[in-house]
């Protein structure tokens, strides 16, 4: 379910260390959360956009 949200309905973007990352953001009652997909197709969910972006970029840099 998270993959279609990111691929079809992403509604926020971030650039981190030159990498462009699209994310889906949704507001929960108590805090927002962000969903992104790394280069291995794994879903990353977190409440902090910067943390999610750093995780995705870390995956990308590890494979270069």
C-alpha positions in Angstrom: 0.0 0.0 0.0 2.9 2.4 0.7 4.5 2.0 -2.7 1.5 3.3 -4.7 1.2 6.3 -2.3 4.7 7.3 -3.0 4.7 6.5 -6.8 1.3 7.9 -7.7 0.4 10.4 -5.0 3.7 11.8 -3.7 3.0 15.3 -2.4 6.3 16.5 -1.1 9.9 16.6 -2.3 13.3 17.0 -0.9 16.8 17.3 -2.3 19.6 15.8 -0.2 23.2 15.8 -1.2 22.2 16.3 -4.8 19.7 13.5 -4.8 16.1 14.3 -5.6 13.6 12.3 -3.4 9.8 12.3 -3.7 7.8 11.4 -0.6 4.2 11.0 0.5 3.3 13.0 3.5 0.2 12.5 5.7 -0.8 14.2 8.8 -1.8 11.9 11.7 -3.8 13.2 14.6 -0.6 13.6 16.7 2.2 14.0 14.2 3.0 13.9 10.5 4.7 11.0 8.8 6.6 10.6 5.5 7.0 7.6 3.2 9.8 7.2 0.6 11.2 4.3 -1.3 15.0 3.6 -1.4 16.8 2.4 -4.5 16.3 -1.2 -3.5 12.5 -0.8 -3.5 12.3 -0.8 0.3 9.7 1.4 1.9 11.0 3.9 4.5 8.5 5.4 6.9 9.4 8.0 9.5 8.0 11.0 11.4 10.9 13.2 10.4 11.4 14.1 6.7 15.1 14.8 7.2 15.7 11.4 8.8 13.8 9.6 5.9 15.8 11.5 3.3 19.1 10.7 5.1 18.3 7.1 5.1 17.5 7.0 1.4 20.6 9.0 0.5 22.7 6.7 2.7 21.4 3.7 0.7 22.3 5.4 -2.6 25.8 6.4 -1.5 26.5 2.9 -0.3 25.9 1.5 -3.8 28.0 4.1 -5.7 
